[in-house]
């Protein structure tokens, strides 16, 4: 983030410099135009022509500098009014230049009506006639294209408009320097195009300055692609090359001087710069050729020479273009990689072959507590505790000598040391990047302190689970011993009480009164009930410990078998059991599920006050309860009995809990529904009921999914 802040600050400073330079150019153009207009108004010839005998700056040319200077300076200011002012000024300058070009193309060199239109209102005619001339075609062309590019960039703020303005600025500078070179070399063709009015010396200087201002503005529009060298360097090369071109026969040296001009594009951020310079050099080559007279013998030789030179320049420009494009792609990748490294939650540390830290991302700052300036340039072992601190240099030396990779390309757990001296566990993954003979190591570091704490907690939990398991095994062993005692030692005295009571009744019934016989019969029944309770308790304990023998079973056949075994009870109660629809095949413990249906059907008949009890058994693929709950693959057992009040829906599943006695003289123990819930729970299912008092009760249950042959206890 610090690097990004520095880049933003440098970019802001660069933009400020370009803005200030463009405004300063606008002011210079304004000063040049105003001073020349003053020379016209005050009839000072030296101000208009600068040097006696040289061409003069036309009145409209001075006015064009005023308008262009104000337009350029206003375009660099913020605000709607500034934009409007820049648009108006640049538009007027372009209109004057366009009208002059149309006049030249239509009427020729003897008409200067556009120049006289304004000047004759302010300047005496005799002074105008003495100065003569007017705006030259080269001057008008420069004003037109420069101000049109300014208007385009004002109203189309896109990268294309910036490119157009940059290209235009190079053309303006080139045309201005051609005129200057014409004055230096006394080659009139440089500043005078044909028989028309010539470009004055200070006009040529103003055009070069105007072009520089447009370049600065185009760079200000896109500060990310700015030149890294001052513009006067390629401008000086261009000017020098043109001078040498004009004085060198056959153009032998101009190619050598134009090549550095194209190569200066390497210092520009804009990858199109070499193509712009190649275009500029081509224009200079052509103008240099037409600016001097040629012998008939060397005419075609010089044309061939300049053609080869131009082709060479374009070839170099294309090579530089692709070089800059590749550099920009690499820079874009570097920026993306830098952004990724800065934003990643893992620490990323880059070191060289000797262990010196080269890069330290924000995550590494947070992890180790060091600022980048405290680590970059120092050895990576500063982040390591012993023994890694002492061993690291030896490992790098061994790697340099043998190339043997011990941890490169792998992930390993080591320890790190924070700035505070705290040692903490880390996970390190190291990769090597080879560039020529240079090897760079990239380490991705992850703080696993929380994982280590979780592993410690997991070890503690596992130890506790092992202790609980041992305790559970001991408890199960005790329960088995209790079951053995209950099934043998406890049931034996019960049988004794039962048998002795029966013997007393058989041997002494005639000697006992009615109350004694009643009490002995009650003792027999209580001993029998006690034995049933003990048997049910033992069975319940075995339900939770025995494995299920699951296999695919036909539920319809299971229900039919249960109904067949209950035929006598059904006849006695005039009851019916019906199957509502088809029952599916499921993977279950068939004997246990038989017990589930037997208990549910038996209860539905025993606790039924209707003269004709009806039990319906069915299956629902999708069930929606009265409370909105949704379940799938649900079995149900529905009766038309008394119903169960809502407050007892949970109590009926408690062992030995009975809401009322059945109509049978041989009462049960009240453990049947407890067994049902336990069996269904062992099948990873659930059981619930819906009931309405006086209407009936429906028991619903599901069976969890098991694989056939999966006999382990749930």
C-alpha positions, 0 to 999 in steps of 0.5 A: 500500500505504501508503494501505491501511495508513492506512485499516486503522489508521483503521478500527482506531481507529474500532472501538476508539472504538465498542467503548469507547463501547458498554462505557461505555454498558453501565456507565452503565446498570448504574450507573443500575439498581444505584443505583435498586435501592439506592433501593428496598432502602434506601427512598429515594424521591428516588432512585426518582422523581428529582423529587418528584411525577414517576413512579417507576422500577419495581423491575423497570425498574431490574433491566432496566437492570442486566441490559441494561447487563451484557449490552451490555458483555459483548457487546463483550468477546471470549471464549466466556464473555463471549458466554454472559454477554451472552446470559443477561443480554439473555435475562433482560431480554427475558423480564421485559419480555415477561412484563410486556407479556403481563400488561398485554395480558391483565389491564390496568392494575390488575395488577402481579404481574410487578413484585411477584414479585421486589420484595416479597421484598426491599422492605417491602410498605408502601413498595411501596404508597406508591411504586405503579406498575410497568413501563410498556408503553413501557418494557417494549417498549423493553427487549424489542426492544432485548435481542432485537436484541442476542441476534440480533446475538450469534448471527447475525453477518450484515449483516442482524442489524446492520441490525436492531440499528441500526434498533432503536437508532433506535427506542429513541432515538426512544421515549426522546426522546419521553418526555423531550419529554413531560416538557419540554413537560408533555405526559403523553402522551409518557411515559405510554401510556394509563392505564398506568404512566408512564416515569420521567424517568431511565428515559427518559434511560437509554433514550436512552443505551441506544439510543446504545450499541446504535448504537455496537455496530451500527457496531462490527460493520461498521466500513466503514459508520460514521457520520462525525458524532457521533450526538448531532447527529441526536439533538439535531435529532430532540429539537428537532423534537419539541419544536417540533412539540408547541408549533407549531399545525398542525405548520407547522414540524416538516417544516422541522426533520425535513428536516435530520434526514434529510439528516444521513444524508449523513454516514453510511456506511450507505446505509440511514440516510436510510430509518431517519431517515425512519422515525424522523421518521414515528414522531415526526410521529405521536406529536407529533400524538397527544400534543396535543389538537386542535380539531375545525376543524383536525383534518383540516387537520393530518392533511393537513399531517402526511401531506404532511410525511411524504411529503416526508420519504420523498421526500428520504430516497429521493433521499438513499438513491440518492445514497449508493448511487451514491456507494458504487458510485463508491467501490467503483469507485475502490477497485477502480481503486486496487487495479488501479493498485497491483498493475499491473506498469506505472508509472501516473502521474496529472497535472493540466493543468499537469503536477503529479503527483497520483498515483504508484503502487508500480510507479512508485516502483520504476521511478524510485526516488522515494517518493510524497511526493517526487513528488506536488505536483511537476511531471512533468518531474522524471522527464524528461531533456533535451530532454523536460525543457525541452519538456514545459511548452511542449507542455502550454501548446500543448495548453491553447491549441489542444487539439491532441493530439500524443502523447495516445492513442498509444504512444511511446518516450522516455527517463526519469530515475531519482532516481539520475540514470540515464537509461533508455528507457521506453514511454509511453501517455497518455490524458486524462480529462475531468470538466467543465472539468477535464482529468486525464492518466493516463500508463502507463509501461513500462521497456523497458531489457531490450527495448532491450538485446535489440534491441541484441543482435539488431542485433549478431546480425543483423550477425554473421549478415550477416557469416556470410552473406557468408562463406557466400556466399564459401565457396559461391563457392569450393566452386563453383570447386572443383566446376568444378576437380574436374569439369574439371581433376581428372577430365582427368588421371584420364581420361588415366591411364585412357586411357594404361593402356588403350593400354599394355594394347592395344599392349604386352600381349604384351610384358609379363609377367603381373605387368605386365598385372595392375598395368595393369588395377589402374591402370585400375580405380583410375582408374575408381573415383577418377572415381566418387568425384569424381562422387559428391562433386560430386553430394553438394555439389550436393544441399545447394545446389540447390533442390527442385522439389516437387509432388504425386507418387504414391509407389506409381508412383515405387516401381514405376518404380524396380523396373522399372529394376532388373528385371535385378538382381532376376532375377540375385539371384532377388529380389522387391520387394513393396508392403505396402498402399497408398502415399499421395500426398505433396508432394515432389521426385519425382526425388530421392525416386526416388533414395532408394528406388533406393538403399535397394532396391539395398542391400537386395538387394546386401547380402543373404545369403538365396537369395531376397532379399525387399524390402517397402515400406510406409507407417504412419500411426503408428509406435511404435519399440522404444524407445517413440518415436512418429512419424506418416506413416512410410515403410519399406523392409524386407529379410530380409538379414544385418542391421546391428549396433547400433554401426554404425547411424550409421556407414553414413550417413557418406560413402564408409563401407562395412561390407563389399563387395557381391557385385558386381564393380563395387563402389559408393563407399559414398555411397548412404545419405549421399545418402538422408539428405541428400535426406530432410533436404532434405524436412524429414524424418528417417531411422532403422533397426531391425535384427536380425543374421541376420534383416534390416533396416528403414529408416524415414523421414518427409517433412516437410510442404511446399506444392506449388510450394514450390521454395526450398531447405530 
